[in-house]
Amino acid sequence: MRVEILGSGGAVTIPRPGCECHICVEAREQGPPYERTGPSVFVHGPDVLIDTPEESKLQLNRSRVTRIAAGLYSHWHPDHTAGRRVWESRNFEFRSWPRRFETTPVYIPERVWADFERWYGLAEQFRFMERQGTVRIVEVAEREPFDLDGVRITPIPLDAENAHAFLFEDDATRVLIAMDETHGWMPSDLGPLDLAVLPVGVFEHHPFTGERLIPEEFCKPPVLKTRYTHALEQASSLAAKRTVLTHVEEMERLSHDELLRLGEADGWEPAYDGMLLEV
């Protein structure tokens, strides 16, 4: 397996429209790895796309992806689902007659699908694409593995927002990918891991300047949910051979260079758009 980070940003990507902070200016001037689009990961081997942010079409066009065998969704939040039309634009030949289309199975944990039924009309939009023939919805039970091209994938429920992580296993490799919403979650024993991809969490203070980044009144649970220190605890508990932290928000005010420095000190690597991880 190879893991490609299509988008390493979070709900507020870098650069943020209209923002002139030094992080956003740097991103506009230099592009990746300083620029970060919405959260999305592709696993080569089983050829699985995880989550479709607003920039999903752009991400795929500039990626190494040539085939998509299946899709996965971690949870319903817009920064992970708002690019869902990528299935229609990629799979449907609009001017063909008779209609030509490719159907991609999209695997969605049961509790995530329940949220799709509740929020943003997501379920109905996916049903439309299913009627169109561009997707096939497959609900999957948490902790129940399913196989794709010789790779076993297990949805692992997290403790917040009905979100799920995904464990990928083949004969040689074990990879855990948690896209977001890991607050309150401490991993159970998942066994040895070759790679863990986790969200970096949020920073109450800038790790180098000490500047307060979040008002003090926001720093009591449940307002400040996922701290960077909690991400480090999760990474330590998982003890993967390699740990990559992603979902970097603009409001953290951390450049890629600063993240490299921080990761080197704390034993992890910062994700960036286009990063290819050989596992």
N, C-alpha and C positions, 0 to 999 in steps of 0.2 A: 504493500500500500504506500501511496504518497498522499500527503495532505497539502492542499493549496489553500492559502488564506486569500479568498477573493476580496473580502472587505474586513478591515480591522478596527473600524470605528464603532461608535455606539449610537444612541438615539440622537445625539448632537454630533454631527460629523465634522471633520476638519478639512478645509476651512468652513466655518459657519457663515452662511450668507450675510453679508453686510458687516461682518466683524473685522476690525482692524487691529486686533491684538497681535503680538509678535508671533504667536503660534500660527494664526491664520495667514498672516502675511508671508511667513516662511513657507507654508504649504502651497500658497498660490504661486510663489516664485519658483519653487523647486519640485513640486509634485511629489509622488511617492519616493521614499517611504514617509515623508513628512505629511503628505495628504492622506486622509483616511476616509474611505466610503463605508457604507453601512455593513452590519455584521452578516457575513456569509462565508461558508467553508465548503470546499469540494474535496471529496475523498476519491482519489484515483485508485483503480483496482475494481471495486464494486461500482465506481462511477456514480457517486451519489452527491446531489446538491443539497446542502443543509441551509434552509432559510433563504428568503428572497426579499432583501431590502429594496428601497426605491431605486437604487443604482444597479439592480441585478443584471439588466441587459448590458449596460456598460461594462460591468465586471466580467461577464462571460465573453464579451467581444474581445477583451484584452487579455484573456486568460489562456491557459494551455488546454482548456477543456475542448474535446472534440465530440464526445458522446456523453449523454446523460441517461443512465439506466433507470434512475429513480430519484424522487425528491423526499426530503424529510423536513418536518417543521418542529421546532423546539417549543414554541409557545405562540400566542396570538398577537403579541405586541406589534404595532405598526412598523417599527424599525426592522422587524424580522419578516413581515408579510406584505408590506405595501407594494412590492415589486412583483406580485403574484401574476400579473399579466404577461410575464416573461414566458409562461407556459403556452399562452395563446399565440403570442408573436413568434415564438420559436417553432411551435409544432403545427401551425395551421397555414395551409397555402390558400390565401384569401381569394385569389383569382382562378383557382382550379375548378374544373367541372368535368366529371363528377368530383366532389370534394376530396381533397387529399389532406391527410393529417397524420401526425404521429401521436401515439398515446403514451404518456409517461405515468407510471404508477407513483402516486404520492402517498407516502406512509405517514400517518398522523396518530399519535397516541390518543387514546379514547378521551381523556380529560381535556386534551388540547382541542380535539374536535368539538367537545361540548362548549368550549369557549368560542370556537369558530361559529357555533350556532347562536351565541349570545352577542358577540361584538362585531361591529362594522359590516354586518351582512356578509361576513367571510364565507360561511357555509354556502349561502345561496350563490355567491360568485363562483365558488369551486364547483357547485352543482351545474352551473351554466357551462363551465369549461368541460365538465364531464359529459354533458349532453352534446357538446360540440365535438367531443372525441379527443380533446387534447390532454386530458388527465384522467386517471382512474383513482378514485379515493379508496384507500385501504386503511381502515382503523386497526390499530395494533394495541394490544394490552401491555401495560407497564410490566417490566421485568420478564416479559415473554419474548425470547429471541426469535428472529426470523432471518432467513438466508437470502442473500443476493450474490449471485456469481461466486459462490464458494466462501463468502464472508458472512459471518454471523453478526447480526446487529441486535443489541439489547437496549430498549428504552429504559432509562433509569430515572424515576421520579425525583424531583428536587422538592424542597420544602416551601417554595413560594411560587405564586402565579400559575400554578399547574404546569410549570415548565419541566422539561425533561432534558437530561443529557443522553448521549448515545455511546455505547461501548461497541467498538468494532474489533472483531477477532477473526484471524485466519490461522493457518497452521504455524505461522512463524511470528505473528505480530499481534499486539494488543494496544489499541488506541482508545482513549476516552476524550470525547469532545463535549464540553458544556458551553453553550453559546452565551448564556446570560442567566440572571436570576438565581444565583447560588447562595444568596443571603439566608442564613439560618441552617444551611446544609453542611454537615460534616460527613464525608464519605464513609460508607461501610467498607469492609474489606473486599476490594474488587480484584485482588490478586496483583501480580506483577504487571506493570504497564511500561510499554516502550515510549509512549508519548501521552501527555495530558495537555489539552488545550482548554484554558479556563479564562473567565473574565478577570480583568485586572482589579476590579473594585474601584472605589472612590477614595479620594484623598482629602482628609480634613485640613491638612496643612501641606504646603508644597514641600516635598522631601528634601530639597536642597536649600531653599531660601527661608523656609519656616513661615512663609506668608500664609495667613488663613484663607482657605479657598471656599469654605462653607460656613455660613453664619453659625455661631455657637448654639443658638436655639434650635437649629436643625439637626444637631448632632446627637440626639437621643433617639433610641429606637421608638417607633418603627420608621422615623423619617430618614435617618441615615442608615441605609440597610446593609450595604455590602462594602465594608472597608477593605482597603488594600491589605491590612494586617490579617484579615480573615482569609483573603485569597492566599496569603503565604501559609496560613495554617492548613488550608485545604491541600495546597501543593505538597506540604510536608507530610500530611497524612497519606496522600496517594503515592508518594515516593517514586514517581515515574523516572525513567532514565533521562527523559527530556521533558521540560515544562515550558510551554509557550503561553504568555498572557496576552489577551486581546480585548476587544470591546473598549477601546480607549476613547473617552469623551473629550470634547473640545474644552469643557470647563475645568478639566484637570490642569490645563496650562503647562503640559509637559511635552516637550519636543521629542522626536525620535532619538536624538542624541542623548537627552537626559534619561529616557527610558532604557537605552543601552547601558548607560552608567549604573542606573538603579538595578537593572537585572543582573549585571555582572556582580554587584555587591551581594545580592540576595538569592542568586542561584536559579535564575530563569532567563528566558529570552523574550523580547518584545515582538509581537506579531507586526507585520506591515502588509499592505496591499501587494499581492503578487508573490508573497513568501511561499516557497515550495519546500516542504519538509519531507525528506527521504527517511522512511521509517525502517 
